[in-house]
Structures are given as structure tokens and as C-alpha cells.
Amino acid sequence: MRRLLITGGTGYLGAELVRLAPAAGWDVTATHLRTEPADPGVHWQRLDVTDAAAVADAIRTVAPDAVVHTAYLREGPDAEAVTVDGAVAVAVAARAAGARLVALSTDVVFGGDRVGRYTEDDAARPVSAYGAAKLAAEAAVARVDPHALLVRTSLLYGGPAPGPHEEAALEVAQGEREATFFTDEVRCPTQVGDIAAALLELVRTDAAGPLHVAGSDAVSRYEFARLVATAAGLPAGRLRGGLSGDAGLVRPRNCALDCTRAGRLVTAPPRGVYEVLGVPAPAG
């Protein structure tokens, strides 16, 4: 069995990779920091990715054939250190160990001000701090290891437990909280098992640079919330739509991704949200 190291193994995507990778023939070591691991079927190691020396020691000890880097922090005082410096530390150590590196990124590296879908060749101009950090991480990783694959994805959902975007929709639909779901923010929701399976294929390729891997349907956050509620048998009428600009927020609008390249590299590209949730797609 080949050795695979997964950073952020207790995160939403990391946990799904941990679940699927052994069946795909990998001997898995996964890292965690704040959340205690629950899967006894792999090797676990506590690791702070901002500690470059610890990262180098961990990767040298595991001697993985490949590393999938999913660890990140969206917000907070340590967000940039984890997202950027952590990615650099992992890239440096993986390169030194001769390991194949796949690093996760996001669709919000784009400004969201265009019509249609973004390709990998389009200029990335983030408008959020998180998007800027992820773009900086992409650039830094590429400098360290030009052969690394930088996978951009979108709105993960559909795991054994609901993702954060699903949880918000379900709580509002059940009357447990109030929230506005933006009608002017378009994303490509991605079933977490689908992208995990795609990553386990991509790690065996020599594809490098940015690659878009996301669900095939582009929908607004509001439509996604309605689909989640409907699939759960809950009343979607409780969900309120609105414009992000009306809330005084500077956020990317249309971040739909063109995933044509990924479709040529994996046997089963991530499905669209209508198919995953079993809700008929609108005509046309």
C-alpha cells in the first residue's frame, strides 16, 4: 500500500478523505489539532501546520508518497498563519520528502464580477480576506513546488453529517433561527464524497497548477438552501432571500467554476446538486 498523509483529517473534507482513502489502496496518516479524531482505521498525528519544524519532522517520519493538504482556518487572528504559512510549511516538507502534493483552495479567489463560469486561466482577484489568503497560499505553494496541484472547489455538503451551509438552511427551515440567504451569490455546491473521490484519483496524476473541481450545477445560495430544505422534507417557505449588497457586505457574487479540465482527468466528476439531492432541475 502506498502512504498518504492528509492534513486536517478531522475537518469536513479531511474526514471524508480519511474514510474513503483506505478502500482506494492507501495507508493513511491524518493530522488533527483541535478536534479529537474518531476514525480508528488510520494513523493519527497531532500537528500544528504553522509549526514548520514540526511539519517537516512529521512528513519526514511518515515518508508519504503523497500529501493532500486540507487544513485551513477561515477567520480569526490565526487565519492567515494557518492558511498561508501552514500551506507553505506543508509544501516545503512535501517537496523535501519527494511527495506528490495536492492542496485545497477555493472558488472565492475570484472577485465574482463576471457573467458565466471562471476557468483556470481567468485572473483571480479576491474581494474577501479569506479569498486573498487562499490565493496567497496558492502562489506560495506553486513557488515551492511547481508540480503541486491546487484544487479549487465550492460549498461542500452532503457528508455523513450536514455541512455548515446545510446546517444553516435546515435550522432556518425548522424555525430554529433566522437568516438571509443571498440570491445574488452563485456557487457550485460540491458533494463532499464526490470531491474526496476525485482527489484520490487526482493525487495519482501529474496534473499541476490550479484545477477547478466542483459540482456541475451553478445555483445561488438561496436556491441551494431551498434545495437542502426540500430534500429534507422541510418547508422551504421559511427561507428568506436577499441581496448581499443590501446587507452592506463586500462579497464575491458569481463564483461559478468551469470544471472542464477536471472532467477529463477523473472518471466521475462531482455531480450537480439537483442530482445529489434528488430534486428535479428547473426546465431550461
Secondary structure, DSSP 8 states (H G I E B T S, - for coil): -EEEEEESTTSHHHHHHHHHTGGGTEEEEEEESSS----TTSEEEE--TT-HHHHHHHHHHH--SEEEE-----SSTTHHIIIIIHHHHHHHHHHHHT-EEEEEEEGGGS---SSS-B-TTS-----SHHHHHHHHHHHHHHHH-TT-EEEEE--EE-SSS--HHHHHHHHHHTTS---EEESS-EE--EEHHHHHHHHHHHTTS---EEEE---S--EEHHHHHHHHHHHTT--GGG-EEE-TGGGT-----B--B--HHHHTT-SS----HHHHHT------
